[in-house]
């Protein structure tokens, strides 16, 4: 997944990545395992060198309980700027 920043218009561009589209599945598979994910973000240039990236991520991570040793699915829902 490579985004050419020179091609981003002044009003910005929105992106959406999901488990079904699969663009980032290989990059995050070690963190989330087989869990589904939904990533959306908007990329907008501030000037010729700087960009603003805002968006959200929703998935689950594969974790192991330190008390009982069982696998758990920890939900993650975050916004970034």
Beta strands, then each sheet from edge to edge (+ up, - down):
strand 1: 13-18
strand 2: 38-45
strand 3: 51-64
strand 4: 71-80
sheet 1: 1+ 2- 3+ 4-
end
